[in-house]
C-alpha cells in the first residue's frame, strides 16, 4: 500500500518554504496543490511550518486529504473494506423536515439520536449517482442499486422510502439502513483533528467512547469477533462533530463480495479502502 497526503497551500507560502513542488490550481493560481508520499520528509516540514503559523494566528495549509493506493494482490486478499462516499450533498434531512428524537442522545457528542420520521429531501438537490450521502450522514441509493442488492442477496441492508418536503414518495430513491450488528474499532486505528493535530484536549472525542475523533487518519482496524458476517456493516464508534445539523457518523464496512458487485455495476464516487481485523 502506498499512502499519499495532499495539501492546499497558498502559492506564495508554498514557493517560499517548499520551492516549486506541486501545481497551481484555478485560473488565478493563488493556491498550490502539494501531493507527497506520507514518508516524504517534506510532510514533517509542513507539519512544523503549520505549527509555527498557528502560533502566529494563521495556518500554513488550507486543506488536506489522505489517499491510499493498493496493489491488486492487496485488494484480492482483503477480508473487509471501509467504504467512503464522496458524493455528498445538502440540504440534509433535518433541513427538509425530517424529525429526530434526541431523548436518548449522548449529552457529550449527540450519538444515539433516532430518526423519528421518513427521510425528507429536496429532489432537485440529490446527485444523479447510485449512492450518496447528505452532509448529516443520511445515505440514499438509487432504485437500480437497491434492485441489485436484492437480486444478489446482499445481507445487512434494508431500504426505506424517501419523501420530498411535501411528503410525496420519491420513486427513484431509497434510504439505506444498516441492519447488521455494529463492528468495534480497535487500535492501531487513529482518529485526530488533522494529520498534525492530535486533539490532545479531546475536544472531538466523546468521554463515553461513542465518538473516536473528528477525522479518521489511518486505515481502519476492527474487532473480528464483533462482525456477524453480513455483507454490509457499520462501525459502533463514530467520527465527526455534532454541530448544527451535522452528526457524528459510523464508517461503512463492506465484504469482498459487495466490493466486487459495486465494481461490476461501476458505481461511481465510491472509495473503498482495505480495512483490517485486529
Phi, psi and omega in degrees: 000133174252132184244129181235151174233137184243132179242149168254117186230141177300140186301317178300319180292318179298317181296319184290319188257338185239351183082211186262036177284150176080197181218152180279143184249149175076173182291327183274342178065026183276348180238136179253134172264121181242114181245123186225148169300143184302331182276357181296134183297339179289340176296315177297321178298317179297321176297318179293318178296320179296321176299318178295316180297321181292323177295336177267006177093012182233206178206139182283326179235153184261344180194163181210159179202134179254133175234150180232136182240128186248150174284163177300325179293321179293321177294317183296324184270353183295143179258344180202150181233149172263116185263121178253130178262115181264000173265102186236140183215168174217163004286155181273180184302315183297330179283349182247010177109358175292135182255144178238142176265113183263006188297331181253012182286147177295131181291341181275316189236349181085358179296145177100357175294151186239133175291120188261344180228172176299148178291126178246134181219164173271113188305323185290346180265351182285125179298146178279063179238161178287336184207126181215170174224153175279170178297344179264003175093003177287131187252130177239152181227150176287157176300326178301314182288324177300315179298323179293319177301314183291320181295327182264004177065036179294127184261154177094007184229141168227168189224132181246154178292150174248140182240158173275183186293343178269352181101358180286134180291134176268107189296331186271359186228149178220149174272131177276128175239126179276121186256352183281169179293140178293149183251134183279137174274137182230164174299151012267029177305137180239130176230118182225178176291325182196183184295337181239354180257104186275004181052056184297336179273354179068031183298328182245019176247136180277129178296342177273357177087006181289317182247124182277334182168178183288314184227141172282120184263325185255181166294161178274136171242135191227153178274112187296324183296342181271356182269131182268007177091002181291154177292329180237132179213177177221158177283148175291318181278150186248169179222148176105175185265160163256103187209112184062236179273353180284140182228145172301144186226153176279168171268142178273135180242136180230150178281163173304325179296315179290324176303314180294322180296316180297324177293316181298324181278355180056046177287117186273168177062029176242135175239118180252118176258149176294131172251171188225144170277129182247000000 
